[in-house]
Amino acid sequence: MSRYRRWNELLELLATAGQLQVEDAAAALGVSAATVRRDFDELASQQMLTRIRGGAVAQGVTYDLPLRYKTERHPTEKQRIAAVAAGLVRPGEVAGLNGGTTTTEVARALATRSDLTAGPPPVITVVTNALNIATELAVRQHIKIVTTGGVARPQSYELTGPLATGVLEQVSLDVAILGVDAIDAAAGATAHHEGEASINRLMARQASKVVIVADSSKVGRRAFARICAAAEIDVLVTDTGIADDDKVMLKDAGVDVVTA
């Protein structure tokens, strides 16, 4: 198990229990107590938790984990989801991408699609408020990159605020491909951070088609801030782990659920 994956699981256990003893965490993760102690010390230095004698306590009720900690959660599922979502973008179209691990994989899938590299550049245009996605795609001649302004959030590398809004209000998108923190039929697509949700909501509003990309662990859940209602979502691309009840409820709400 990699360090970042181990840290992510430790923080999730801590968010659930509120307090963890070193021995209990070591047993849950199948690693040594010495490894957990080192992990707790490192996470405490980053102010992700508070160390106590023999363990650690959570600093808050929920965690909006930095992107670098999320990259190894369900990596295979995210790559399959990304391949399907990237296939929904046709040559000549303008696609919007927000930040996140799954949309980063979508960007990589777009970058390597053989049919998009055949014609004279640029073949597609990508509008994004994610710094890491813009950086990765900037070297791809077949993709025109448009980035928003804004204030960068270290958790997701997303640019938010009125400068981001100003750019998005001036563009039209054929498709918005959005990563979310949670999605269900009643609450729609939601995010932990209200600033990100606001920008993502505007991106969805500017698009003719809204595609949500989310692994099944996020389906049937809710986060703090709404991005858009289920009725405003055209397609959800997820993995085969989605519960049948969630799939039925989303389809009843008008969402085309595609499993990868």
C-alpha positions, -999 to 999 in steps of 0.1 A, spaced: 0 0 0 14 34 -10 19 62 15 -8 84 0 -33 57 -1 -24 48 35 -28 84 46 -62 86 28 -75 55 46 -62 67 80 -80 101 75 -112 83 65 -110 61 95 -104 91 117 -133 110 102 -156 81 110 -144 73 145 -132 108 156 -103 92 175 -79 64 166 -53 44 186 -21 34 168 -27 -3 174 -63 -2 160 -52 18 129 -23 -7 123 -47 -36 125 -72 -20 102 -46 -12 75 -25 -43 79 7 -24 86 31 -20 116 24 3 146 57 21 138 44 29 103 12 43 117 31 64 142 52 79 114 20 86 94 3 102 123 33 124 129 35 135 93 -2 142 90 -1 162 123 27 183 108 4 191 79 -24 199 104 -46 171 91 -51 157 126 -40 162 162 -17 138 179 -26 124 213 -9 99 235 -11 65 217 -31 78 188 -47 108 170 -80 127 170 -98 144 140 -95 181 136 -130 184 120 -161 165 111 -152 158 75 -122 161 53 -118 177 19 -86 159 11 -59 175 -11 -58 161 -46 -25 145 -41 -40 123 -14 -69 113 -36 -51 101 -67 -49 65 -57 -85 60 -46 -102 37 -71 -76 44 -98 -87 16 -122 -123 26 -120 -114 63 -126 -94 54 -157 -123 34 -172 -148 61 -164 -125 87 -180 -121 67 -212 -159 65 -216 -164 102 -207 -136 114 -231 -153 94 -259 -184 116 -255 -164 146 -268 -165 149 -306 -139 166 -328 -146 203 -331 -164 206 -298 -157 228 -268 -155 208 -235 -154 222 -200 -134 203 -173 -134 212 -136 -107 199 -112 -104 165 -96 -88 132 -100 -114 117 -123 -115 148 -146 -77 147 -147 -79 112 -161 -105 125 -186 -80 151 -197 -53 124 -201 -77 103 -221 -85 132 -244 -48 139 -248 -41 104 -261 -72 98 -283 -58 89 -317 -88 103 -337 -81 137 -322 -45 138 -333 -53 131 -370 -66 165 -381 -50 199 -382 -47 215 -347 -66 224 -327 -92 196 -330 -110 203 -297 -111 231 -272 -109 225 -235 -120 252 -210 -108 245 -175 -104 261 -141 -79 234 -130 -43 244 -131 -30 208 -133 -52 200 -162 -42 231 -181 -5 223 -175 -9 187 -188 -28 197 -219 -9 228 -228 17 207 -247 -9 189 -268 -11 207 -302 -44 192 -311 -61 207 -280 -67 244 -275 -66 253 -238 -86 281 -223 -81 287 -186 -101 309 -162 -86 333 -137 -93 330 -100 -78 321 -67 -63 286 -66 -74 261 -40 -45 238 -30 -69 209 -23 -80 206 -60 -58 230 -80 -91 247 -90 -94 284 -96 -124 300 -80 -140 334 -73 -152 363 -95 -122 361 -119 -131 325 -128 -168 335 -131 -159 364 -155 -143 341 -180 -169 313 -179 -197 338 -184 -182 347 -218 -179 312 -232 -203 285 -245 -196 248 -240 -208 218 -260 -203 196 -230 -192 201 -194 -175 171 -178 -176 176 -141 -161 156 -112 -181 158 -80 -178 149 -43 -212 133 -42 -243 126 -63 -278 113 -56 -312 116 -71 -326 140 -45 -297 163 -39 -282 162 -74 -244 167 -78 -227 183 -48 -192 194 -36 -176 200 -3 -165 235 -10 -191 262 -19 -166 282 -41 -159 252 -63 -196 243 -64 -204 278 -77 -179 277 -105 -189 241 -114 -226 252 -114 -218 280 -139 -198 256 -161 -228 233 -162 -251 262 -170 -229 273 -200 -230 238 -215 -254 221 -239 -247 187 -222 -237 180 -186 -217 148 -179 -209 139 -143 -179 115 -137 -179 98 -103 -169 64 -91 -196 44 -73 -183 53 -38 -197 89 -44 -231 78 -57 -260 79 -32 -242 104 -11 -244 142 -4 -219 169 2 -223 205 15 -228 226 -16 -251 219 -47 -236 220 -82 -268 211 -100 -300 192 -97 -303 156 -110 -327 169 -137 -300 192 -151 -276 162 -155 -276 144 -189 -252 116 -182 -235 100 -152 -205 79 -160 -196 56 -131 -183 21 -124 -202 -12 -121 -202 -9 -83 -231 15 -83 -261 1 -63 -291 -9 -83 -314 13 -62 -292 44 -69 -292 36 -106 -329 33 -107 -335 65 -88 -311 85 -110 -327 71 -142 -361 80 -128 -347 116 -123 -338 117 -160 -301 109 -158 -286 85 -183 -264 62 -162 -235 47 -180 -212 22 -163 -176 17 -173 
